[in-house]
Amino acid sequence: MNTVRIQKEKAVSDLCDIAKQSHSMVAVHYRGMDVTSMTALRAAARKQNIYIKVIKNTLARRALAESQYAGTADKIVGPIVLAFSMETPNAAAQLIKDFSKKHEQLAVQVIGVDDAVYSASALGRIADLPTKEQAIALLLGALESPIRNLACTLQETYATLVRVVDQVAKKRQSQ
C-alpha cells in the first residue's frame, strides 16, 4: 500500500478518535493569519485542553462523518482549523471567540455540540454557556433563595411580635 495513503488513513483515524472523545467542535477559517498568531492560538488551546488540527477538508469530512459531528462535514469548505473541546462543551467556542477579537482573520464556519449543528452566529451563545460547576452553583442558588426568603420572613414575623410585646410590657411598667 502507498505510504501517503497510510499516512492519510492514520490522520483520519486519529481525528475521528479525537472527535469521538470531544464534547464540541468548532471549524474556523484561518486564511490570513500569520505563523505567530497560529502558534499563539495553539498555545492557548493547549492550556485549556483543546485539540487544534489543521487538516485537508476531504480528510476532515471523512473523519467527522464517522463521529457525532457528521452533520458538520458538508459545511466545511476552504482552509480550516478544527478545534475540539476535550473537557467542557464550550471551551473551544470560548477560545475562538476570545481569539477572534484580536485576530479578525478567524471566521467561524460551523459549530458542532454533540449531535447538534450550529451556525457561526451561535458562537457567542455557546461560548457564554456556564461550565458544569457554574451551572450547579446557579441551580443551588435558585433552590436556596426561596427557602432563605421564607426563613427570613418567618423569623421577622416572630421578631416583630416580640418587639410589640416588649413595647406593651414597657408601657404597662411605666404606668
N, C-alpha and C positions, 0 to 999 in steps of 0.2 A: 504494500500500500504506500502511497505517496506520503512523504514526511509532512508536507504542508497540510494535507488533508487531515492527518493525525493530529497536528497542532490545532487546527480549526475545530475538530471534533472535541478535543480536550477543552478548548476555550468555551465551547457551547456547553459542555457538560459541567464545567466549573461554574459558569454563570448561572446555569439552571439550578445547581445546588445552592448557590448563594441566594437566588431569588426565592427558592422554596423555604429557606430559613428566615427570610426577612419579613418584616411587618408591613413595609410600604416601599414604593419605588417612585422616583421622580426622574423623568427623562428631560434633559435640558440641552438646548443648542448652546454651543460654546464658541462658535465662529467669531474670530476677532480677539480672543483672549491671548495674552502673551504667556510665556512659559512661567514667569514668576507668579502670575495670578493663578495659573493652574496648580502650581506647586503649593501655593498658599491654601487653595481650596482642598487639595488632598491632605495637607497637614491638619487643617481644621476638621476634616472628615474623620481622620484617624483618631483625633482626640475624643470625638463623640461616638466612636464605634459605628461609623457609617462607611459602607463599602462603595468606593467610587471606581467606575470602569469606563474606559473609552474603548469601544468595540465597533466593528463594522455592523451596519444596520442589518444585513442579511443574517449574520450570526446572532445578533441580539434578538431578532424576530424568532429565530428557531429556539433559542433558549427560553424566551418569555412564553412562547406558545406551549411549552411543557410545564409551565408553572401557573400559579394563581393569577398572574398578570397577563394571561392570554389575550384579554380584551384590549390591552395597550399595544400589542405587537403591530397592528396595522396602522397605528398613528405615529409610528417612528419613521421620520424622514430627515435627511440632512445629517450633518455632523453632530453627534450627541454624546453626552456624558450620562451614564446611568448611575444614580445614587440610591443605594439600598439601606434602609433603616434596620439595624440589627437588634436594637433594644426597645426603643419606643416608636410607635407608629408615626409620630410627627417629627422625628429628629431630622430626617433628610429634608423635609419641607422647610423646617426652621433654618437649617444651614443654607439652603439655596435662597430662601427669602432674604436672610441677612447678608449673604454674599452678593446677591444681585443688586443690593442698594449701592455698593461701591463699584460694581462691575456691570455696567448696563448691557454688555455683550451677552450675558446669560439670559436666555429666554426659555421659560418653561414650556415644554411641548405637551406632556401628558403626565398625569399622576395616577398611580395605582395603589389602593389601600385594600389589602386582602383581595377579594374578588371584584371590588368596585373600581370603576374607571372615572376619573375626574379630569376636567379641562384645566388649562393653565389658570383660569380665573379663580379656581378653588384653592390656590396655593395659600393665600392669607388665612382662610378659614381653617385649613388643615394644619398649618404651622402654629396657629393660635390655640389649638386643642390642648387641654390640660394633660399633663402626664398622669399616670396611674395614681401616684401619691397625691398630686394636687386634686384629682377628681375625688379621691377618698376623703380628703380634708374638706372639700366643698360639701360633700354629702353629709359628713358628720356635723359640720356647721349648720347645715339646713335642718338636720334632725334635732340638734341640740337647742336651737333657737326657740321653738315653741315651748319646750319643756322649761327652759330658763325663764321665759316670759311668764309662764303660768306660776312658777315658783315665786318669782318676784311679786306678782300680783297677789298671790295668797299671803305672802309674808307682809306686804304693805297693808292689806286689809286688817290683819291682826295688830300690826304696829299702830294703825290709826285708831283701832278700838282701845288699845292700851293707853294711848295719849289722851283720848276722850275721857276714859275712866279716871286717869290721873288728874286731869283738869277738874273733873267733877269732885274728886276727893279733896283737892286743894281748895276749891271753892267752899266746900262744906266745912273744912277746918278753919277757914278764915271767918266764917260766920259765927 
